[in-house]
Every structure is written in structure tokens, then in C-alpha cells.
Amino acid sequence: MAADSASPRILLLRPSALGDVCRTVPVLTSLKRAMPDSHVGWVVQEGFEDAIRGHPDLDDVIVFPRRKLARWATNPAVLIKSLQWMRSLKQGRWDVVIDCQGLGRSGLMAWCSGASVRIGHRDAREAGWLGYNRRVSMESDVHTVDRMLGLLEPLGVAPISDMRLYPPADSVVSWEAFRRELGIESPYGVLATTTRWPSKAWPDSHWISLIDRIEKSNLDRYVLVGSHSERSQVRQLADRISSSTDVTVHDVSGRTTVGELMACIEQSAVAVANDTAALHMAVGLGGRCVGLYGPTDPAIVGPYDLRSQVVYASPGRAVNYRDRRLGDTLMQPVSVDDVVDQVHSVLSESRSPIESKT
């Protein structure tokens, strides 16, 4: 089937990270609006498939077993399995592949797919651009979502910035059962207080001050979320909040699947988060969120089209957020007063999940 057919087989490459997977969905939606009869598949990292498997525009989910193949460079047996997995992509008989990841590994996936049209950014890192035969040039100072939507240009597809996410039905059921088990009543707020990089983490003392100052008549119960590796950190903060305030706190860190986390956020009154996956989920689950930014620029990586719901303390200089020596120094200036105001503003709008998806 020709790549310019009305019903091509298209493969999206965006295995990770979780937040980036969530904000790649406009590429999927744009393709389906332009070519309703197309068959669109998506390569996603194992463990992240819940973020997209419920999307009505997605036809096929291809799980990339990253952990099993992680030691390919030092283990010959794993290298062989990696090459076998890469070659298996040809079984999809793809006409077009779009690499939204832009790394060496995803560039290799594009090349191994066998697609006649392989699209990616000209400046893809780790020589990923070698895997493409359609290379798109874009400025680096545009939002990540717009940058990915720019990859549609070689296909003549008009970009649609539809960020909506769809929690899998079974995940909604299991979250509601877990919620009843824990006695989590509505309305509740979601707090995503942790992050992989310390430089992007709002200080614990600020979180406690925030909760203490939010009007209890608006919100008096909170759900703290996080990964399994962050459980100890979240537990410590949950204990401090419980002992310092008179609100109800539920710590579900490490106890939810990605799909259950989506359901948790969708049913919340507001989600307050650092620059992390939970924030970008919230954008597609009603947009009832407040983002906290310091070392990263919300104009590039902030909640898409919700700049007014960001509290940003610009460092005033270029910084490397991966530098662990920074600690939380760049997040300390993010004002509690401003975050309180933003939370009250979101709560006052009272956008329900149903309203936000119409």
C-alpha cells in the first residue's frame, strides 16, 4: 500500500518517558482526523501502555520490553534478542513510521520497521536521524507538543492539538474499588510531590504550607501519588502533612498502575504537580491542574495550552536540571501564595471530567 494512500499503516515511535507519551497523543489524533481509514500503531515502553491503550484513535499497541533488553551493549544474548525484536517490527507491514522520540534507539526502530517513509527530526540526538528518509527541520525553542506535530508536515496532515487521554475502562473500575477500600471521598486533590530530578522538586515545607492555606471549605482531602521507588519519600511527606494540618491524606504512591493513576487524576478536583508525568496526564484528563516550574521552561515543556495554570520561578540563566548538586534551590522561589491562588482559581472553574471531554 502506498504511503500516500487514504488508508496507510502508520507506526508512531514514542516509547518513553511517561509524560512525553501522554503529550504525544495529538499526533495520533491528527493522523486519524486526516485519514480515518488509516491503521495506526504505537511503540510504547512496557508499563506505560495504559496511557494510550484506551484511546479510540489507536489501532495497535506494540510494547517495547526495555528492561529485558537493557543490557544489549554488554550481553551478547540480550543483543541478539534486541535485534530480533527490532526485526519483528517489519511484521506490521508499515507504510509510514514517525519517530517522536528522536533518539538513537528509536531511529534504529524506524530503520528496522521496513516502512518506505520514515519521518523524524533532522537534529535527532544520538545519530537517530540516520534512520529517517524524511527529515524535518524545526526550531528548538518551540513547545514539545508543537515540535512533534511538526513531524506531520511531510504527510500534509494538519495538526490538531487534542490532548485528551482515555483511562482504560478496567483501570477505572479497579481504581474505584481501591478508592472505596481506602475511603477516599470526593472532592479530593491530587498532589504529585516527587520527581526523578531533585532540581524540579518543590520543597516539602512548601507543600505543607500550601495544604494548610487552601480553603478547607473547598478541599480538605488529598491523594499523594508517586512511583514505587518514591514510596519512602512520599510517605514521609504524608506523615508530616497529617501531623501539621487537619486535612485527610491518602498515600497511594507505588500502589496504582498507570491506568489507575489516570483514573485517580481524572476524578480529582485539582492536581498540583512538579514538572512530571502526573502533570501532563492531568492536561489530557480535564486540565484541572497547577504546574510548578523552576529549572525547566514551561514555554517548552509546560502543560500544553495551559500556561496560565503554571507558577514559574525563572532561574534567570541556563541550567541543567539533571545536575543533582542543585537540590531544590531553584524550586524554593516558587511562591506558595501564587500556587494557592492558582489552586483556588482552578477549583472555582469547577470543570468536571465530562465537561472537559466534550
C-alpha positions in Angstrom: 0.0 0.0 0.0 1.4 3.4 -0.9 2.3 5.8 1.8 0.0 8.4 0.3 -2.9 6.1 0.3 -6.1 7.0 2.2 -5.6 4.0 4.4 -1.9 3.7 5.2 -0.4 1.7 8.0 1.4 4.2 10.3 3.7 3.4 13.2 4.4 6.0 15.9 7.5 5.7 17.9 7.3 7.2 21.4 8.3 4.6 23.9 9.0 6.9 26.9 9.1 8.9 29.1 5.6 8.6 30.6 4.8 12.3 30.5 6.1 12.5 26.9 3.9 9.6 25.9 0.9 11.4 27.2 1.6 14.6 25.3 2.3 12.7 22.0 -1.4 11.9 21.6 -2.2 15.0 19.4 0.0 13.3 16.7 -2.2 10.3 16.8 -5.4 12.3 16.8 -4.2 14.5 13.9 -3.5 11.4 11.8 -6.9 9.8 12.4 -8.7 13.1 11.6 -6.9 13.4 8.3 -7.0 9.7 7.4 -9.9 8.0 9.3 -9.2 4.7 7.5 -5.6 4.5 8.4 -4.2 1.9 10.8 -2.1 3.5 13.5 0.2 1.6 15.8 2.3 2.9 18.6 5.6 1.5 20.1 5.5 2.2 23.8 7.7 1.1 26.7 6.4 -1.8 28.8 4.5 -0.4 31.8 3.3 2.7 30.0 0.8 1.1 27.7 -2.1 2.1 29.9 -1.5 5.7 29.0 -2.7 5.1 25.4 -4.4 1.7 25.1 -7.8 3.2 25.8 -7.5 5.9 23.1 -10.3 5.4 20.5 -8.0 6.6 17.6 -5.3 3.9 18.3 -5.5 0.6 16.5 -2.4 -1.2 17.7 -0.1 -1.1 20.8 3.4 -2.6 20.4 5.1 -3.0 23.8 8.8 -2.4 23.9 10.4 -4.5 26.7 13.0 -2.0 27.6 14.1 -3.7 30.9 14.6 -7.1 29.3 16.7 -5.6 26.5 18.6 -3.0 28.6 21.9 -4.9 28.7 22.3 -5.3 24.9 25.7 -3.5 24.8 27.3 -5.9 27.3 25.4 -9.1 26.9 25.5 -10.9 23.5 22.4 -12.9 24.2 20.5 -9.7 25.0 21.9 -8.1 21.9 20.5 -10.9 19.8 17.1 -10.6 21.4 17.2 -6.8 20.8 17.9 -7.3 17.1 15.2 -9.9 16.9 12.7 -7.5 18.5 13.7 -4.7 16.1 13.3 -7.0 13.1 9.9 -8.1 14.3 8.6 -4.6 13.6 8.6 -5.5 9.9 5.7 -7.9 10.6 3.5 -4.8 10.8 4.0 -4.0 7.1 4.1 -0.4 8.0 3.9 2.2 5.2 4.9 5.2 7.4 6.9 5.5 10.6 7.0 8.7 12.6 9.7 8.9 15.3 8.5 11.3 18.0 11.3 10.2 20.4 14.3 11.3 18.4 17.0 9.2 19.9 19.4 6.6 18.5 17.3 3.6 19.6 14.1 5.0 18.1 15.9 5.9 15.0 17.1 2.3 14.7 13.5 1.2 15.2 12.4 3.4 12.4 15.0 2.0 10.1 14.2 -1.6 11.1 10.4 -1.1 10.6 10.7 -1.5 6.8 8.5 1.5 6.2 9.0 3.3 2.9 8.5 6.6 4.6 10.4 7.2 7.8 10.0 10.6 9.4 11.9 12.3 12.2 13.7 15.5 13.2 16.8 16.4 11.4 18.5 17.2 14.7 17.5 13.9 16.4 20.1 13.0 19.1 22.5 10.0 19.1 22.5 10.0 15.3 18.9 8.9 15.3 18.4 11.0 12.2 20.2 8.3 10.2 17.1 6.1 10.4 14.9 8.6 8.5 14.4 9.4 4.9 12.2 12.4 5.6 14.0 14.8 8.0 12.1 17.7 9.4 13.9 20.9 10.5 12.3 22.8 13.4 13.4 25.5 15.8 14.3 24.0 19.2 12.6 26.8 21.2 9.0 25.7 20.5 6.8 23.6 22.8 7.5 19.9 22.7 3.9 19.2 21.5 4.2 21.6 18.6 7.6 20.2 17.8 6.1 16.7 17.5 3.2 18.0 15.5 5.7 19.4 13.0 6.5 15.8 12.0 3.2 15.7 10.3 4.3 18.2 7.6 5.8 15.7 5.2 2.4 13.9 5.1 0.4 17.1 4.6 -1.6 16.4 7.7 -3.0 19.4 9.6 -2.0 19.4 13.3 -4.8 19.1 15.8 -3.9 19.9 19.4 -6.3 17.4 21.1 -4.6 16.4 24.3 -7.4 14.2 25.6 -6.4 10.9 27.3 -8.7 8.0 28.0 -8.2 5.8 31.1 -8.7 2.1 30.2 -12.2 1.0 31.4 -10.7 -1.8 33.5 -8.4 0.7 35.2 -11.3 2.9 36.1 -13.1 0.0 37.7 -10.1 -1.1 39.7 -9.3 2.5 40.8 -12.9 3.0 42.1 -12.7 -0.3 44.0 -9.3 0.8 45.5 -10.8 4.2 46.3 -13.7 2.6 48.2 -11.3 0.4 50.1 -9.3 3.4 51.3 -12.4 5.5 51.9 -11.3 8.3 49.5 -14.3 10.6 49.2 -14.9 13.4 46.7 -13.8 16.1 46.2 -10.2 15.4 46.6 -7.0 16.9 45.3 -4.0 15.0 43.8 -0.5 16.0 44.8 2.4 14.8 42.7 5.2 15.9 45.1 8.1 13.9 43.8 10.2 13.9 40.6 13.1 11.9 39.3 15.3 15.1 39.3 15.7 16.9 42.7 16.1 20.2 41.0 12.4 20.0 39.8 11.0 19.2 43.3 9.1 21.8 45.3 10.3 21.7 48.9 8.3 19.6 51.4 7.8 22.6 53.6 6.1 24.5 50.7 3.7 21.6 50.1 2.7 21.6 53.8 2.1 25.4 53.7 0.1 25.0 50.5 -2.3 22.5 52.1 -2.6 24.5 55.3 -3.7 27.6 53.3 -6.1 26.1 50.8 -9.6 26.9 51.9 -10.9 23.8 53.7 -14.4 24.6 52.5 -13.1 24.0 49.0 -10.9 21.0 49.6 -10.0 19.1 52.8 -8.7 15.7 51.5 -5.7 14.8 49.3 -4.3 11.9 47.5 -0.5 11.7 47.2 0.8 9.9 44.2 4.2 8.6 43.1 6.2 5.6 41.8 7.2 2.6 43.8 10.7 3.9 44.1 9.4 7.1 45.6 7.2 5.5 48.3 9.5 6.3 51.2 9.8 9.9 50.2 6.0 10.3 49.7 5.3 8.5 53.0 7.5 10.9 55.0 5.7 13.9 53.5 2.3 12.4 54.1 3.1 11.8 57.7 4.3 15.4 58.0 1.1 16.7 56.4 -1.0 14.6 58.7 0.8 15.9 61.8 0.9 19.5 60.7 -2.6 20.1 59.3 -6.2 19.0 59.9 -6.8 17.5 56.4 -7.2 13.9 55.3 -4.3 12.4 53.4 -4.2 9.2 51.4 -0.8 8.0 50.2 -1.2 5.7 47.2 2.4 6.0 45.9 3.6 2.8 44.3 0.2 1.2 44.7 -1.5 2.2 41.4 -1.0 1.2 37.8 -0.6 3.9 35.2 -4.2 3.4 34.2 -5.4 3.7 37.8 -3.3 6.9 38.3 -5.1 8.3 35.2 -8.5 7.5 36.7 -7.4 9.0 40.0 -6.4 12.2 38.4 -9.5 12.4 36.1 -11.8 12.1 39.2 -9.9 14.7 41.2 -10.9 18.3 41.8 -7.4 19.5 41.0 -3.9 18.1 40.6 -0.9 20.0 41.7 2.4 18.8 40.4 6.0 19.4 39.7 7.2 19.1 36.1 6.5 15.4 36.0 4.3 12.8 34.3 1.2 13.3 36.5 1.0 16.9 35.4 1.0 16.0 31.7 -1.6 13.4 32.4 -3.8 16.0 34.1 -3.7 18.1 30.9 -5.4 15.4 29.0 -7.8 14.4 31.8 -9.7 17.7 32.2 -7.0 20.2 32.6 -7.7 20.8 36.3 -4.1 21.2 37.2 -1.4 23.6 38.5 2.2 23.1 37.4 5.2 24.1 39.4 8.3 25.1 37.4 11.8 26.3 38.2 14.8 24.8 36.2 12.7 23.8 33.2 10.9 26.3 30.9 7.1 25.9 30.8 7.1 27.6 27.4 8.9 24.4 26.1 7.8 21.6 28.5 4.9 23.1 30.4 1.3 21.8 30.4 0.2 22.4 26.8 -2.1 25.4 26.2 -2.4 25.9 30.0 0.4 28.4 30.6 -1.9 30.5 32.9 -2.0 27.5 35.3 1.7 27.4 35.8 3.6 29.0 38.7 7.2 29.6 37.4 10.2 31.0 39.1 12.7 31.6 36.3 16.3 30.9 37.3 17.4 33.7 35.0 20.1 31.6 33.4 20.6 28.4 31.6 20.7 25.5 34.0 21.0 21.7 33.7 18.1 20.3 35.7 19.9 16.9 35.8 22.6 18.4 38.0 21.8 16.9 41.4 24.0 19.4 43.1 21.2 22.0 42.6 19.0 20.3 45.1 15.7 22.1 45.4 17.3 25.6 45.3 15.6 26.6 42.0 12.2 25.5 43.3 12.3 27.3 46.6 11.3 30.7 44.9 8.1 29.2 43.5 5.7 31.1 45.6 3.2 29.4 47.9 0.9 32.4 47.7 0.8 32.1 43.9 0.2 28.4 44.0 -2.7 28.9 46.4 -4.2 31.5 44.1 -3.9 29.1 41.1 -5.5 26.2 43.0 -8.4 28.4 44.1 -8.8 29.6 40.5 -9.0 26.1 39.1 -11.4 25.0 41.8 -13.6 27.9 41.1 -14.0 27.0 37.5 -15.4 23.6 38.5 -14.7 21.8 35.2 -16.0 18.3 35.5 -14.3 15.4 33.6 -17.4 15.1 31.5 -17.4 18.8 30.6 -13.7 18.8 29.7 -14.1 15.9 27.2 -17.0 17.4 25.2 
